[in-house]
Amino acid sequence: MVLRPQKTNFQLKIVDNIQTLSIWASNPWRRYSISLITLLIGYFLGSSLGMVSAVAEIMDPVAAFLSVIFIEILIVLRRNFRFEREKKFLVLFLDSLRLGLFYGFFTESLKLL
């Protein structure tokens, strides 16, 4: 009987790197800078989604549906990681990305007025 499951290649490359990044970001300035970079990436994604859907002639409801699905996935991931102490950095990362997306969508909606 195996007590610990075998580490997969995905777990070695992705999950362990996130843990290493959270250890590196124990310094508050590093944590805030990564949070700001993630916020700006989310803003870029949110503001460019409207432009890309207009250029590619995709219907706006399809783009809105995909963005709502993506935001809901981020909310579910946040709920799963909320109470785990070692995943606090991942929750900060997800929140910054979600806030940047909302802000990008908001500024794109102001352009339509």
Secondary structure, DSSP 8 states (H G I E B T S, - for coil): --SS----HHIIIIIHHHHHHHHHTTSHHHHHHHHHHHHHHHHHHHHHHHHHHHHTT--HHHHHHHHHHHHHHHHHHHHHHTT-GGGHHHHHHHHHHHHHHHHHHHHHHHHT-
